[in-house]
Amino acid sequence: MTETFDLSLEQAHAYEDLFVPALFAQWVPVLLRTAGVGPGQHVLDVACGTGVVARQAAALVGPSGHLSGVDLNPAMIEVARERASAVDWRVGDAAELPYDDGSFDAVLCQSALFFFPDPARAIGEMARVGRPGGVVALQTYAGLDEQPAYGPFVRAVVRHAGEDARAYLGTYWSRGDFSELRTLLEGAGLEPALPENVLGVVRFPSMDAFVHTEIQGTPLAGRIDEPTFRAIAQDVRATLRTFEDADGGVRLPIRARFVAGRRRVTSAR
């Protein structure tokens, strides 16, 4: 199942302050390279969250380029506007993008495909707003069976918070199959490029900080009580202790997928 993350402004700020530096920022250069983002391009960041992709793309497109970002959650867009007012931020649905056909040279989507109730429709919309010859580039994650840290973490949370917690934490790992991703791109009329599998690292000052970040940045924050949170933290400290440094810091491996498809250029007759 997918979960619509209806986050508050406070949670959107937590997402920007905690999740972006700890997890999402490392994938942006790879995603921009995958899409071939360069000077003068018009770039759209779909399901942009607080806008880390668009912000980093600004240095590549330069003053002659144009950046847009769209997200379903108004709180995310509000924080994005606070951080980069020059970007054209909009509240909108990935399944019905508020842009004209052929508006962008590159359409990017980081860590969001698994949230879409109909990913085929969303990718079709990304292809629609891309120009002929333009690129749609996606970043998602490998499944939990390929995640040596997050797999055990999710199981620990479910042990204490109940099976419903899997809907909030298991969603992230549900769109990592390369053959499925290729099928989705081809179904949208895109020519897939070779996919890329990247092992990254998520760093936290402590295991408790990791647990706090993962829970506070999701709707689970308002759905578990303090005793349950403490029980989860204790379980995770024991389960993932091999990923702790001598000084108490934490480095957790995480496997990401990158795929891209180019919109076909049809010759005039």
ABEGO torsion letter per residue (X at the ends): XBBBBBBBAAAAAAAAAAAAAAAAAAAAAAAAAAAGBBBGBBBBBBGAEAGAAAAAAAAAAEAABBBBBBBABAAAAAAAAAABAABBBBBBBAABBBBBBGABABBBBBGAAAABABAAAAAAAAAAABBBGBBBBBBBBBBAAABAAAAAAAAAAAAAAEAAAAAAAAAAAAAABAAAAAAAAAAAGBBBBBBBBBBBBBBBABAAAAAAAAAAABAAAAABBAAAAAAAAAAAAAAAAAABBAAGBBBBBBBBBBBBBBBBBBBBX
